[in-house]
Amino acid sequence: MVRTAGPQISWPPVDINTAVAVTAQLYSAVSLPGRTGIIAELEGKLAEFFGVRHAVATSSGTAALHAAYSALGLAEGDEVIVPAYTAHPTATPLFHLRVKPVLVDCDELGNIDPLQVEAAITPFTKAIVATHLWGVPARIEALAEIAERRGLRLVEDGSHAHGAAVGGRRVGTFGDVAAFSMGGSKPLSAGEGGFVLTDDDDLHHRVLLHGQDGARCRGEIPIDHPLRRYVVTGTGLAQRIHPLAAALALGQLDELDRRLGGRRQLAAHMIAELRGLPGIGVPEVPARVAPAWYALALVHRPEELGGLPVDALVAALRAEGCLEVDHPRAPRPLNEHPLFDAPNRMFPNLPEGWPRYRAGQYPRAERRHRNTLTVTVPHDDPALAEGYVRAFRKVVTHHRTLIEPT
Ligand SMILES: Cc1ncc(COP(=O)(O)O)c(C=O)c1O
């Protein structure tokens, strides 16, 4: 038994500094015009943290992705290569832009497989999108090389991976543009929110026109920009972050690297202890890759545990007190969503030849999803991490007692 009361890990961590920062913002301004106050401060800190020229805070990760795709000038007839295994908002903004998502299966870590990306490129392909699933970076250098060689744009959905890095370089800085969610328990959380990163001035201006206000667009978009005359309306969407959310995120950002350091240590310990246990596959992450461990995603191998169903394994672990173990329903392979099979009742005017995806088309993603167990990794509680390891050992050792006789 680990511990009985939950939640065992609460994220984002909220302390007195968080309360003071959010309350101070509450008394100073709950609505901010243009790029001012706490929003400007957050964007400045984000740009500095990632080492990019521009950061634009948004109301959600979905809004950030929508703005990024729109800024790239994607249009009807274009195709974008998207991971089959990701959260649906990685792709759904493309439906609104009438741009076809072309799904590609995953590699052994659950991320988009660069070899299969290459095979999916057509004369209509304009961009490749990578999600760093559960905070483990995709093979982003290989994807950047493909994008460069084939003249395509590279978009990163960093929603699970704030602060993750490859070879010392943070994810979100490898492509033309990156979008991040700050919703829920994401590594950097504003409760609800998101942001876009880019080094490209023109993309930045186009991002602003998609959801930021007129005052801001007028203040930042140069007089000679081809879209300058649209500064008042932009595309007509309002997708700005709330100042209280910005205040919450700003405090989290100051602590992010330190907390991720703690998570990495404890994740490394858990992986080392769980490796070799029958029925449990651990992520084998190359040494130069530093994940954000949004969760530690393990892969259940029922054939090594007498066919024990994944839900029975999760129930047994929870009974041992592992309250932060889950068999997540999302992200899930996009081809399993009705929207990707029969989108027309949601989007009646999609262009001819819109792809229809069916269950069974992405075997690696589907198998992985069926067998994924996630464990929330503590950043400052080695005893809890050790308790989880012991519980896994116990449940695996006694798995036969969990299998119902047929
Ligand atoms: C990979 C990924 N991309 C995008 C999003 C969308 O973010 P939001 O919920 O902030 O719109 C999520 C949300 O969970 C996500 O997991």
The ligand as an ORCA input file, in Angstrom:
! r2SCAN-3c Opt
* xyz 0 1
  C      -1.084     17.373    -27.442
  C      -2.147     18.407    -27.183
  N      -2.307     19.396    -28.068
  C      -3.225     20.350    -27.889
  C      -4.068     20.341    -26.802
  C      -5.118     21.379    -26.661
  O      -4.897     22.224    -25.597
  P      -6.086     23.034    -24.884
  O      -6.899     22.044    -24.126
  O      -5.361     24.007    -24.032
  O      -6.864     23.692    -25.971
  C      -3.943     19.336    -25.851
  C      -4.815     19.308    -24.677
  O      -4.802     18.449    -23.839
  C      -2.961     18.329    -26.043
  O      -2.810     17.319    -25.171
*
